[in-house]
Amino acid sequence: MKLSKERIKKIAKAALEEDIGRGDVTSNVTVPKAANMKADITFNEKGVICGLPIVETAFSLLNTNIRFVPYAKDGDEVEATKVVALLEGPARSIMAGERTALNFLGHLSGVATMTSQFIKAIEGTEAKIVDTRKTIPLMRYLQKYAVTCGGGTNHRMGLWDQVLIKDNHIAVAGKKRKDAIKDLVNKARRSAQKNVKIEVEVANLDEFKAALEVCPDIIMLDNMSVEDVKEAVKARNVKAPCDKDNLFSGVMLEVSGGVTLENVRSYAECGVDWISIGRLTHSARALDLSLEVVL
C-alpha cells in the first residue's frame, strides 16, 4: 500500500492542531526562541517499524527548518535500543511535535508488529492474514498501511468497495437464515456493479452449504471451529458449477472471529484463503519509543 502525501499531510495537520492548540505554552516560556537541538528517536523494544513518513510530514508542517534523517524504513524489523531517526532544528518546534510523532510511530509500529507475529505464525501455509473495518475512527488509512508493513493484506477499505452480507442483513431479510443467505447473494449479484466482489457471512456448516450453492466470491466462516472449517474446505474443493473449471474452488474462504496467535496456524492449515483479524487494528499495543536530546 503506497501512502498519499496529501492524505498523510491532512492527517498530520489535524493531529498537530489537536495537541498544540493555541501553542506549546511550556516550551514557549522555557526554551529560547533561537535555540536549536538534536534528538534521536529510539525503539525501546524489538518490533516492526511503521510511520516514519507521517513523522517526517508532521515535523515539516511545524517548521521547514527541521532536518529529519531516517536510519530505517517502514517494514523493517528493528531491535531494542535501535535509533531509527535523527531530528535537528528549532528546539521549540521539535518539542511541540514530539508527542504527536511518537503517538503515530508507536501505534502504527504496534499494528505492524502484531501483524508480523501472525504472519510468522502461519509461515509455510497458503493463507493470508487480512485486516477488517474494526479500526480507530479517522485512523483507518494509516492502520491499514501499517498492516501491509507487517506483511498483512488489506480487506475492505470501507462499505463502498465490496458487498459483505453479514448476520444483521440476513436477520432483516425476514426469512429462514439459509433461504435468506441464498436470496441475498443472488440479489447482490443482480444489483451490484460488475467488478464488486460479493461475500457472505455464515455461522455453521448448514449455512455454509446454503451459501456455497449460490457461489459468492467469498464465504466468511464466522467463529467456526477448526473441525468445521476443515469440513467447509473439503466441501469447497468438490467439483461443482461455480467457475470455468467446474470447481467450487473459485469461492474463497475467510476465517473470522476468535483467532489468536495460539490457534491461527491450525486455521491456516485447514486450507482457507484468508484469516481476518480485528485485533490487528483495534487492540494492538503501542510500542515503547522515545525521543531524547543528543548533547
N, C-alpha and C positions, 0 to 999 in steps of 0.2 A: 504494500500500500504506500503510495507516494503522497507526501504531505503537500498541501496547497499553501504557499507562502502567505497569500492573502487571508486564508482562513485561520491559520495559526496566529497571524498578526492580530486579527479581530479577537480571538480568544485571549491572547496575552494582554491586550489592551484592557479588556473587561476585568480580568483578574487583578491587574495592577490598580485600576481605579477602585476596585472593591477594597483592596488592602491599604492603599496610600491615602485615598480620600482627598482631604484638603492639604495633605502634606505629612511627611515624617517628622513630627514635632521633636522627637528625641534627638535624631541626627542633626536637625536644623539648629538646635540650641547647644549641641555638644561638639560637633565636628566643624572645623573651619571650612568655609565655602571653597577655598582654594586647595584643600587637602586632597591628595591622591593616595591610592592604596593598591596593593596587590593581594589577591586572595586565591586560595586553592579550593576547589570543590572536590571533596573526598568521599569515596564509598567506605562506610564503616563496617560493611558486611559483604559477603560474596553475593553476586546477583547479575542479572542481565540488565544492561543499561538501556534506558529509553527516555527521551525527552530533551536531548541536547539542542535540537533545532528551536524548540519553543523557549528554552532558557536563553539562548543567544538572541532570539527575537525580543524577549521581554527586556533584556538589558539594553538592546539597541533602541527600543522605544523610550527608555528612560533617559539615555544620553548616548549620542552617537560617538562620543569620545571614549567610551568603554571598549577596551580590546578584549575579545573573547577567543581563547585558544583551546580547542578541544584536544584531549590526549586519547580519546577513544571515539567510537561511533556507535550509534544506536544499533542494538542487536548483539553487541559484544558481551561476552561473559567476563566479568572483572572480579578480582579478588578483593578481600577486605584490605583497607589502607590504600587502595589504588586512587591516585589523583586523576580525575577524569577531565578536569578543565582548569584553566587559569583565567582569572579576571584581573584587569589592570585599568585604572582610570579614576575618575572623580569619586571620592570616598562616599559622599552623601548619596550619590545615585546608586552605587553598588549596594550600600546598606539598605536603601529603600526597596530594592528589588530582591534582596536575599531570600526572604520567606516565600514570596511568590515563586521564585525559581526553584527552591528546594521542594516546595509542595508539588509542583509539576513533576520534577525529576524523581522524587521519592515515590510518588503514587504510580506514575507510569512505569517506572522500573519494577515496582512491585507486581504490576499486572504482567509485564513481560517475563518476570522471573517465575511466577506461578505457572504461566502458560508453558514455559520451557520445562518445568518439572513434569507437567502432564505429557508433553511431547516425548521426553526421555522415558517415561513410564510405559509408553506403547511402542517404543522403538522396535522395528522389525515387523510390525503389522501393517496392513493396508489402510487402517482407519486414520481419519484426520480429526484433530481437535478443533472445534469451531466455537465461536462466541455466540452471544444472544443479545436481546434488547434490554437485558437487565443491567443497565448502565446508570451512572450518575447523571442526572439531568444536565444538559449542556456540555457534558464531557464525552459523549459517545464517540465523536470523531477521533479524539485523541486516544481514548481507551481501546478502540478497535485497531488503531495504528499500533498501540503497544502490544496487542495480541499478536499481530504479524511479526513484530520484532522478537517475540518469544518463540516464533515458529508456528503459530496457530493460523487458522483460516477464518476469514470473516464470513458470517452468515448474513442475515438481513441487516441492512443499514437502517431501515425503518419500515413503516407499514406500506410504503409505496412500491417496493421493488420485488415482492413475491407474495403470492397467496399462501397463507398459513391458516388452515381451518382448525381451530382449537376447540376445547371442550365446551366453552360458552357458546360458540357458534352452533355447535351440534345441539346443545340444550335448547337454544332459542328456536331451532327448526321445528320443534313440537312433534317429532316422530320418534319411533324406536331408534336407539343410537345407531345400530347397524344400517338401518334404512336411511337415516339422516346422513351418515357418512357418505354413502354411495350417491345420494341425491345431491349433496353439496359439492362433491368433487365434480360430478357431471355438470352442475350449474356453473361452477367456476370455469370449467373447460370451455363452455359455450360463451361465457361473457368476458373472460379475462383477455388481455392483449396477447397476441400470438407468442411472444418470447418470454412471457411471465410464467415462471415455474409455479406448480401447484403442489402444496404439501398439506398433509392432513395428520392430525394427532390421534393416536389410538392408545387405549389403556390396557388392553388384554388381547389374547390371541384371536378371540371371536371377532373383535372389532378390526383387528389386523387383516383377517381373511376377507372381511367385507370390503375393506379399503383396497386390498390387492386386486379384487375383481374388477375395479374401475380404473386401475393403472394410473395413479397420480405420479408425478415426478419423484416425490419423496414421501415416505411414511415415517412419522416420528413415533418411536416406541417410548411412551412416557412412563417412567417409574416401573418398568417391567423387569422381572428377574433375569439373571443371566441365562437360566434354563429356557425361559420363554423366548428370549432374544435368539437363542440358538435355533429354536423351532421356527421362528419367523424367518431367519436367514435361509434355512432349508427350504421353506415354502417359497420364498422369493426366487430361489435358484432353480425351481422346477420349470420345465417348458410350459409356456402359456402365451396367449396372444397379446403381448404388451409392446413389443418393438419389432423392428425389421428382422431381427434374428429369432423371432418367435420365442423370446425368453422374458420371464419376469425380471431378469437381471437389469433391465432398463429402469427399474424402480430402485431408487436409492433408499437406504435405511439409515435413520438417525436415532441414536440412543440419547435420551434426555432424562434428567431427574435422578437425584441420589448418587451421582457419580463422584467418586473420591479418588485420591491418589492410590488408595489401597485396592480398589476394585476396578479401576479404569482398564487395566490390562485384560482382565477377564472379559470385559465387554468387547474390547478391541479384537480379541482372539476369536470372537463369535463370527467375525466376517462382516460386520457392519461398515458402512462408508463413513459416517460422521458420528462424532460424540460431542454433543453440545453441553457446555458447562457455564452456568450463570455466574458461579463464584469467581471466575476469572476477572470479571469486571465489578461485581458488587461486593466482593469480600476479600480482595487481595490486600495483603498488609503492605503498607508503605515501607520501603527500605530505609535504613538508617544512613543518612548522609549529613555532611557538614560543610560549611563554608568558613574557612579560617584565614585570618590575615597572615600574609607572608612578610616577616620582618626582615 
